[in-house]
Amino acid sequence: MSDVVIARTVQIGPSQGIHLPKVWLDQLHFGPEMEMTVQADGIIIQPAARARQG
């Protein structure tokens, strides 16, 4: 998975966002919620941890 995409920010209300390719979200099994962490050299985005069922 070494595809590089140049993205521009888009205005979403008072915030800004970026569009992520659907094929990437599907490939990584992302659901409607994500966890984001800021690090010194970038942002880490990963699927939200789900509570264990049962």
mmCIF file of the N, C-alpha and C atoms, coordinates in Angstrom:
data_MODEL
# 
_entry.id   MODEL 
# 
loop_
_atom_site.group_PDB 
_atom_site.id 
_atom_site.type_symbol 
_atom_site.label_atom_id 
_atom_site.label_alt_id 
_atom_site.label_comp_id 
_atom_site.label_asym_id 
_atom_site.label_entity_id 
_atom_site.label_seq_id 
_atom_site.pdbx_PDB_ins_code 
_atom_site.Cartn_x 
_atom_site.Cartn_y 
_atom_site.Cartn_z 
_atom_site.occupancy 
_atom_site.B_iso_or_equiv 
_atom_site.pdbx_formal_charge 
_atom_site.auth_seq_id 
_atom_site.auth_comp_id 
_atom_site.auth_asym_id 
_atom_site.auth_atom_id 
_atom_site.pdbx_PDB_model_num 
ATOM 1   N N  . MET A 1 1  ? 0.850   -1.185  0.000  1.00 0.00 ? 1  MET A N  1 
ATOM 2   C CA . MET A 1 1  ? 0.000   0.000   0.000  1.00 0.00 ? 1  MET A CA 1 
ATOM 3   C C  . MET A 1 1  ? 0.888   1.237   0.000  1.00 0.00 ? 1  MET A C  1 
ATOM 4   N N  . SER A 1 2  ? 1.403   1.593   -1.162 1.00 0.00 ? 2  SER A N  1 
ATOM 5   C CA . SER A 1 2  ? 2.305   2.725   -1.249 1.00 0.00 ? 2  SER A CA 1 
ATOM 6   C C  . SER A 1 2  ? 1.750   3.826   -2.134 1.00 0.00 ? 2  SER A C  1 
ATOM 7   N N  . ASP A 1 3  ? 0.439   3.860   -2.322 1.00 0.00 ? 3  ASP A N  1 
ATOM 8   C CA . ASP A 1 3  ? -0.158  4.915   -3.134 1.00 0.00 ? 3  ASP A CA 1 
ATOM 9   C C  . ASP A 1 3  ? -0.011  6.253   -2.430 1.00 0.00 ? 3  ASP A C  1 
ATOM 10  N N  . VAL A 1 4  ? 0.322   7.268   -3.198 1.00 0.00 ? 4  VAL A N  1 
ATOM 11  C CA . VAL A 1 4  ? 0.428   8.618   -2.654 1.00 0.00 ? 4  VAL A CA 1 
ATOM 12  C C  . VAL A 1 4  ? -0.658  9.452   -3.305 1.00 0.00 ? 4  VAL A C  1 
ATOM 13  N N  . VAL A 1 5  ? -1.423  10.155  -2.482 1.00 0.00 ? 5  VAL A N  1 
ATOM 14  C CA . VAL A 1 5  ? -2.490  11.022  -2.966 1.00 0.00 ? 5  VAL A CA 1 
ATOM 15  C C  . VAL A 1 5  ? -2.265  12.399  -2.371 1.00 0.00 ? 5  VAL A C  1 
ATOM 16  N N  . ILE A 1 6  ? -2.321  13.415  -3.200 1.00 0.00 ? 6  ILE A N  1 
ATOM 17  C CA . ILE A 1 6  ? -2.247  14.792  -2.709 1.00 0.00 ? 6  ILE A CA 1 
ATOM 18  C C  . ILE A 1 6  ? -3.678  15.248  -2.456 1.00 0.00 ? 6  ILE A C  1 
ATOM 19  N N  . ALA A 1 7  ? -3.947  15.706  -1.244 1.00 0.00 ? 7  ALA A N  1 
ATOM 20  C CA . ALA A 1 7  ? -5.303  16.122  -0.877 1.00 0.00 ? 7  ALA A CA 1 
ATOM 21  C C  . ALA A 1 7  ? -5.280  17.576  -0.416 1.00 0.00 ? 7  ALA A C  1 
ATOM 22  N N  . ARG A 1 8  ? -6.356  18.250  -0.650 1.00 0.00 ? 8  ARG A N  1 
ATOM 23  C CA . ARG A 1 8  ? -6.532  19.617  -0.153 1.00 0.00 ? 8  ARG A CA 1 
ATOM 24  C C  . ARG A 1 8  ? -7.577  19.601  0.950  1.00 0.00 ? 8  ARG A C  1 
ATOM 25  N N  . THR A 1 9  ? -7.436  20.515  1.884  1.00 0.00 ? 9  THR A N  1 
ATOM 26  C CA . THR A 1 9  ? -8.444  20.607  2.929  1.00 0.00 ? 9  THR A CA 1 
ATOM 27  C C  . THR A 1 9  ? -9.718  21.222  2.348  1.00 0.00 ? 9  THR A C  1 
ATOM 28  N N  . VAL A 1 10 ? -10.846 20.815  2.908  1.00 0.00 ? 10 VAL A N  1 
ATOM 29  C CA . VAL A 1 10 ? -12.144 21.369  2.511  1.00 0.00 ? 10 VAL A CA 1 
ATOM 30  C C  . VAL A 1 10 ? -12.816 21.927  3.747  1.00 0.00 ? 10 VAL A C  1 
ATOM 31  N N  . GLN A 1 11 ? -13.588 22.969  3.561  1.00 0.00 ? 11 GLN A N  1 
ATOM 32  C CA . GLN A 1 11 ? -14.308 23.601  4.666  1.00 0.00 ? 11 GLN A CA 1 
ATOM 33  C C  . GLN A 1 11 ? -15.504 22.736  5.041  1.00 0.00 ? 11 GLN A C  1 
ATOM 34  N N  . ILE A 1 12 ? -15.614 22.396  6.314  1.00 0.00 ? 12 ILE A N  1 
ATOM 35  C CA . ILE A 1 12 ? -16.753 21.640  6.849  1.00 0.00 ? 12 ILE A CA 1 
ATOM 36  C C  . ILE A 1 12 ? -17.232 22.408  8.070  1.00 0.00 ? 12 ILE A C  1 
ATOM 37  N N  . GLY A 1 13 ? -18.214 23.276  7.864  1.00 0.00 ? 13 GLY A N  1 
ATOM 38  C CA . GLY A 1 13 ? -18.656 24.152  8.949  1.00 0.00 ? 13 GLY A CA 1 
ATOM 39  C C  . GLY A 1 13 ? -17.492 25.002  9.408  1.00 0.00 ? 13 GLY A C  1 
ATOM 40  N N  . PRO A 1 14 ? -17.271 25.122  10.737 1.00 0.00 ? 14 PRO A N  1 
ATOM 41  C CA . PRO A 1 14 ? -16.159 25.930  11.240 1.00 0.00 ? 14 PRO A CA 1 
ATOM 42  C C  . PRO A 1 14 ? -14.822 25.172  11.231 1.00 0.00 ? 14 PRO A C  1 
ATOM 43  N N  . SER A 1 15 ? -14.833 23.921  10.777 1.00 0.00 ? 15 SER A N  1 
ATOM 44  C CA . SER A 1 15 ? -13.627 23.084  10.761 1.00 0.00 ? 15 SER A CA 1 
ATOM 45  C C  . SER A 1 15 ? -13.155 22.848  9.337  1.00 0.00 ? 15 SER A C  1 
ATOM 46  N N  . GLN A 1 16 ? -12.081 22.118  9.210  1.00 0.00 ? 16 GLN A N  1 
ATOM 47  C CA . GLN A 1 16 ? -11.591 21.699  7.905  1.00 0.00 ? 16 GLN A CA 1 
ATOM 48  C C  . GLN A 1 16 ? -11.409 20.200  7.917  1.00 0.00 ? 16 GLN A C  1 
ATOM 49  N N  . GLY A 1 17 ? -11.478 19.582  6.750  1.00 0.00 ? 17 GLY A N  1 
ATOM 50  C CA . GLY A 1 17 ? -11.322 18.143  6.658  1.00 0.00 ? 17 GLY A CA 1 
ATOM 51  C C  . GLY A 1 17 ? -10.635 17.765  5.366  1.00 0.00 ? 17 GLY A C  1 
ATOM 52  N N  . ILE A 1 18 ? -10.367 16.482  5.216  1.00 0.00 ? 18 ILE A N  1 
ATOM 53  C CA . ILE A 1 18 ? -9.838  15.946  3.977  1.00 0.00 ? 18 ILE A CA 1 
ATOM 54  C C  . ILE A 1 18 ? -10.685 14.748  3.587  1.00 0.00 ? 18 ILE A C  1 
ATOM 55  N N  . HIS A 1 19 ? -10.743 14.473  2.298  1.00 0.00 ? 19 HIS A N  1 
ATOM 56  C CA . HIS A 1 19 ? -11.452 13.299  1.804  1.00 0.00 ? 19 HIS A CA 1 
ATOM 57  C C  . HIS A 1 19 ? -10.458 12.151  1.729  1.00 0.00 ? 19 HIS A C  1 
ATOM 58  N N  . LEU A 1 20 ? -10.848 10.998  2.260  1.00 0.00 ? 20 LEU A N  1 
ATOM 59  C CA . LEU A 1 20 ? -10.023 9.797   2.171  1.00 0.00 ? 20 LEU A CA 1 
ATOM 60  C C  . LEU A 1 20 ? -10.634 8.876   1.122  1.00 0.00 ? 20 LEU A C  1 
ATOM 61  N N  . PRO A 1 21 ? -9.818  8.295   0.249  1.00 0.00 ? 21 PRO A N  1 
ATOM 62  C CA . PRO A 1 21 ? -10.372 7.405   -0.774 1.00 0.00 ? 21 PRO A CA 1 
ATOM 63  C C  . PRO A 1 21 ? -11.134 6.231   -0.144 1.00 0.00 ? 21 PRO A C  1 
ATOM 64  N N  . LYS A 1 22 ? -12.333 5.965   -0.660 1.00 0.00 ? 22 LYS A N  1 
ATOM 65  C CA . LYS A 1 22 ? -13.173 4.899   -0.120 1.00 0.00 ? 22 LYS A CA 1 
ATOM 66  C C  . LYS A 1 22 ? -12.464 3.554   -0.175 1.00 0.00 ? 22 LYS A C  1 
ATOM 67  N N  . VAL A 1 23 ? -11.714 3.319   -1.243 1.00 0.00 ? 23 VAL A N  1 
ATOM 68  C CA . VAL A 1 23 ? -11.015 2.042   -1.369 1.00 0.00 ? 23 VAL A CA 1 
ATOM 69  C C  . VAL A 1 23 ? -10.023 1.854   -0.211 1.00 0.00 ? 23 VAL A C  1 
ATOM 70  N N  . TRP A 1 24 ? -9.402  2.916   0.263  1.00 0.00 ? 24 TRP A N  1 
ATOM 71  C CA . TRP A 1 24 ? -8.497  2.818   1.411  1.00 0.00 ? 24 TRP A CA 1 
ATOM 72  C C  . TRP A 1 24 ? -9.276  2.489   2.675  1.00 0.00 ? 24 TRP A C  1 
ATOM 73  N N  . LEU A 1 25 ? -10.403 3.175   2.873  1.00 0.00 ? 25 LEU A N  1 
ATOM 74  C CA . LEU A 1 25 ? -11.211 2.923   4.067  1.00 0.00 ? 25 LEU A CA 1 
ATOM 75  C C  . LEU A 1 25 ? -11.705 1.477   4.084  1.00 0.00 ? 25 LEU A C  1 
ATOM 76  N N  . ASP A 1 26 ? -12.142 0.977   2.931  1.00 0.00 ? 26 ASP A N  1 
ATOM 77  C CA . ASP A 1 26 ? -12.598 -0.410  2.838  1.00 0.00 ? 26 ASP A CA 1 
ATOM 78  C C  . ASP A 1 26 ? -11.441 -1.378  3.081  1.00 0.00 ? 26 ASP A C  1 
ATOM 79  N N  . GLN A 1 27 ? -10.311 -1.088  2.489  1.00 0.00 ? 27 GLN A N  1 
ATOM 80  C CA . GLN A 1 27 ? -9.149  -1.959  2.604  1.00 0.00 ? 27 GLN A CA 1 
ATOM 81  C C  . GLN A 1 27 ? -8.670  -2.066  4.052  1.00 0.00 ? 27 GLN A C  1 
ATOM 82  N N  . LEU A 1 28 ? -8.806  -0.982  4.811  1.00 0.00 ? 28 LEU A N  1 
ATOM 83  C CA . LEU A 1 28 ? -8.347  -0.942  6.196  1.00 0.00 ? 28 LEU A CA 1 
ATOM 84  C C  . LEU A 1 28 ? -9.454  -1.260  7.193  1.00 0.00 ? 28 LEU A C  1 
ATOM 85  N N  . HIS A 1 29 ? -10.651 -1.593  6.691  1.00 0.00 ? 29 HIS A N  1 
ATOM 86  C CA . HIS A 1 29 ? -11.803 -1.949  7.527  1.00 0.00 ? 29 HIS A CA 1 
ATOM 87  C C  . HIS A 1 29 ? -12.184 -0.826  8.496  1.00 0.00 ? 29 HIS A C  1 
ATOM 88  N N  . PHE A 1 30 ? -12.176 0.409   7.994  1.00 0.00 ? 30 PHE A N  1 
ATOM 89  C CA . PHE A 1 30 ? -12.597 1.546   8.802  1.00 0.00 ? 30 PHE A CA 1 
ATOM 90  C C  . PHE A 1 30 ? -14.114 1.586   8.839  1.00 0.00 ? 30 PHE A C  1 
ATOM 91  N N  . GLY A 1 31 ? -14.662 1.822   10.012 1.00 0.00 ? 31 GLY A N  1 
ATOM 92  C CA . GLY A 1 31 ? -16.096 2.003   10.163 1.00 0.00 ? 31 GLY A CA 1 
ATOM 93  C C  . GLY A 1 31 ? -16.402 3.493   10.211 1.00 0.00 ? 31 GLY A C  1 
ATOM 94  N N  . PRO A 1 32 ? -17.537 3.863   10.772 1.00 0.00 ? 32 PRO A N  1 
ATOM 95  C CA . PRO A 1 32 ? -17.919 5.271   10.810 1.00 0.00 ? 32 PRO A CA 1 
ATOM 96  C C  . PRO A 1 32 ? -17.132 6.099   11.831 1.00 0.00 ? 32 PRO A C  1 
ATOM 97  N N  . GLU A 1 33 ? -16.414 5.449   12.750 1.00 0.00 ? 33 GLU A N  1 
ATOM 98  C CA . GLU A 1 33 ? -15.651 6.191   13.757 1.00 0.00 ? 33 GLU A CA 1 
ATOM 99  C C  . GLU A 1 33 ? -14.176 5.848   13.642 1.00 0.00 ? 33 GLU A C  1 
ATOM 100 N N  . MET A 1 34 ? -13.325 6.841   13.886 1.00 0.00 ? 34 MET A N  1 
ATOM 101 C CA . MET A 1 34 ? -11.880 6.670   13.812 1.00 0.00 ? 34 MET A CA 1 
ATOM 102 C C  . MET A 1 34 ? -11.217 7.310   15.012 1.00 0.00 ? 34 MET A C  1 
ATOM 103 N N  . GLU A 1 35 ? -10.053 6.785   15.379 1.00 0.00 ? 35 GLU A N  1 
ATOM 104 C CA . GLU A 1 35 ? -9.225  7.391   16.419 1.00 0.00 ? 35 GLU A CA 1 
ATOM 105 C C  . GLU A 1 35 ? -8.105  8.154   15.727 1.00 0.00 ? 35 GLU A C  1 
ATOM 106 N N  . MET A 1 36 ? -7.853  9.372   16.175 1.00 0.00 ? 36 MET A N  1 
ATOM 107 C CA . MET A 1 36 ? -6.793  10.184  15.588 1.00 0.00 ? 36 MET A CA 1 
ATOM 108 C C  . MET A 1 36 ? -5.833  10.623  16.685 1.00 0.00 ? 36 MET A C  1 
ATOM 109 N N  . THR A 1 37 ? -4.544  10.536  16.382 1.00 0.00 ? 37 THR A N  1 
ATOM 110 C CA . THR A 1 37 ? -3.502  10.921  17.324 1.00 0.00 ? 37 THR A CA 1 
ATOM 111 C C  . THR A 1 37 ? -2.522  11.833  16.604 1.00 0.00 ? 37 THR A C  1 
ATOM 112 N N  . VAL A 1 38 ? -2.167  12.947  17.237 1.00 0.00 ? 38 VAL A N  1 
ATOM 113 C CA . VAL A 1 38 ? -1.175  13.852  16.675 1.00 0.00 ? 38 VAL A CA 1 
ATOM 114 C C  . VAL A 1 38 ? 0.195   13.446  17.184 1.00 0.00 ? 38 VAL A C  1 
ATOM 115 N N  . GLN A 1 39 ? 1.127   13.287  16.267 1.00 0.00 ? 39 GLN A N  1 
ATOM 116 C CA . GLN A 1 39 ? 2.509   13.011  16.623 1.00 0.00 ? 39 GLN A CA 1 
ATOM 117 C C  . GLN A 1 39 ? 3.379   14.113  16.030 1.00 0.00 ? 39 GLN A C  1 
ATOM 118 N N  . ALA A 1 40 ? 4.639   14.141  16.415 1.00 0.00 ? 40 ALA A N  1 
ATOM 119 C CA . ALA A 1 40 ? 5.523   15.227  16.001 1.00 0.00 ? 40 ALA A CA 1 
ATOM 120 C C  . ALA A 1 40 ? 5.589   15.393  14.483 1.00 0.00 ? 40 ALA A C  1 
ATOM 121 N N  . ASP A 1 41 ? 5.522   14.296  13.746 1.00 0.00 ? 41 ASP A N  1 
ATOM 122 C CA . ASP A 1 41 ? 5.700   14.402  12.301 1.00 0.00 ? 41 ASP A CA 1 
ATOM 123 C C  . ASP A 1 41 ? 4.442   14.080  11.499 1.00 0.00 ? 41 ASP A C  1 
ATOM 124 N N  . GLY A 1 42 ? 3.286   13.994  12.137 1.00 0.00 ? 42 GLY A N  1 
ATOM 125 C CA . GLY A 1 42 ? 2.076   13.724  11.385 1.00 0.00 ? 42 GLY A CA 1 
ATOM 126 C C  . GLY A 1 42 ? 0.898   13.345  12.253 1.00 0.00 ? 42 GLY A C  1 
ATOM 127 N N  . ILE A 1 43 ? -0.121  12.837  11.605 1.00 0.00 ? 43 ILE A N  1 
ATOM 128 C CA . ILE A 1 43 ? -1.355  12.423  12.264 1.00 0.00 ? 43 ILE A CA 1 
ATOM 129 C C  . ILE A 1 43 ? -1.551  10.932  11.995 1.00 0.00 ? 43 ILE A C  1 
ATOM 130 N N  . ILE A 1 44 ? -1.836  10.179  13.029 1.00 0.00 ? 44 ILE A N  1 
ATOM 131 C CA . ILE A 1 44 ? -2.134  8.753   12.896 1.00 0.00 ? 44 ILE A CA 1 
ATOM 132 C C  . ILE A 1 44 ? -3.647  8.588   12.962 1.00 0.00 ? 44 ILE A C  1 
ATOM 133 N N  . ILE A 1 45 ? -4.221  7.934   11.958 1.00 0.00 ? 45 ILE A N  1 
ATOM 134 C CA . ILE A 1 45 ? -5.657  7.666   11.916 1.00 0.00 ? 45 ILE A CA 1 
ATOM 135 C C  . ILE A 1 45 ? -5.831  6.161   11.860 1.00 0.00 ? 45 ILE A C  1 
ATOM 136 N N  . GLN A 1 46 ? -6.638  5.622   12.782 1.00 0.00 ? 46 GLN A N  1 
ATOM 137 C CA . GLN A 1 46 ? -6.882  4.184   12.793 1.00 0.00 ? 46 GLN A CA 1 
ATOM 138 C C  . GLN A 1 46 ? -8.321  3.921   13.182 1.00 0.00 ? 46 GLN A C  1 
ATOM 139 N N  . PRO A 1 47 ? -8.815  2.716   12.859 1.00 0.00 ? 47 PRO A N  1 
ATOM 140 C CA . PRO A 1 47 ? -10.199 2.408   13.228 1.00 0.00 ? 47 PRO A CA 1 
ATOM 141 C C  . PRO A 1 47 ? -10.399 2.568   14.731 1.00 0.00 ? 47 PRO A C  1 
ATOM 142 N N  . ALA A 1 48 ? -11.565 3.028   15.121 1.00 0.00 ? 48 ALA A N  1 
ATOM 143 C CA . ALA A 1 48 ? -11.874 3.193   16.536 1.00 0.00 ? 48 ALA A CA 1 
ATOM 144 C C  . ALA A 1 48 ? -11.922 1.832   17.210 1.00 0.00 ? 48 ALA A C  1 
ATOM 145 N N  . ALA A 1 49 ? -11.370 1.764   18.402 1.00 0.00 ? 49 ALA A N  1 
ATOM 146 C CA . ALA A 1 49 ? -11.421 0.528   19.187 1.00 0.00 ? 49 ALA A CA 1 
ATOM 147 C C  . ALA A 1 49 ? -12.871 0.290   19.569 1.00 0.00 ? 49 ALA A C  1 
ATOM 148 N N  . ARG A 1 50 ? -13.325 -0.902  19.356 1.00 0.00 ? 50 ARG A N  1 
ATOM 149 C CA . ARG A 1 50 ? -14.704 -1.230  19.702 1.00 0.00 ? 50 ARG A CA 1 
ATOM 150 C C  . ARG A 1 50 ? -14.739 -2.013  21.005 1.00 0.00 ? 50 ARG A C  1 
ATOM 151 N N  . ALA A 1 51 ? -15.767 -1.741  21.787 1.00 0.00 ? 51 ALA A N  1 
ATOM 152 C CA . ALA A 1 51 ? -15.943 -2.505  23.034 1.00 0.00 ? 51 ALA A CA 1 
ATOM 153 C C  . ALA A 1 51 ? -16.204 -3.956  22.672 1.00 0.00 ? 51 ALA A C  1 
ATOM 154 N N  . ARG A 1 52 ? -15.635 -4.840  23.458 1.00 0.00 ? 52 ARG A N  1 
ATOM 155 C CA . ARG A 1 52 ? -15.810 -6.264  23.223 1.00 0.00 ? 52 ARG A CA 1 
ATOM 156 C C  . ARG A 1 52 ? -17.266 -6.645  23.454 1.00 0.00 ? 52 ARG A C  1 
ATOM 157 N N  . GLN A 1 53 ? -17.842 -7.383  22.550 1.00 0.00 ? 53 GLN A N  1 
ATOM 158 C CA . GLN A 1 53 ? -19.238 -7.802  22.693 1.00 0.00 ? 53 GLN A CA 1 
ATOM 159 C C  . GLN A 1 53 ? -19.301 -9.125  23.430 1.00 0.00 ? 53 GLN A C  1 
ATOM 160 N N  . GLY A 1 54 ? -20.270 -9.213  24.348 1.00 0.00 ? 54 GLY A N  1 
ATOM 161 C CA . GLY A 1 54 ? -20.468 -10.476 25.047 1.00 0.00 ? 54 GLY A CA 1 
ATOM 162 C C  . GLY A 1 54 ? -19.980 -10.519 26.407 1.00 0.00 ? 54 GLY A C  1 
# 
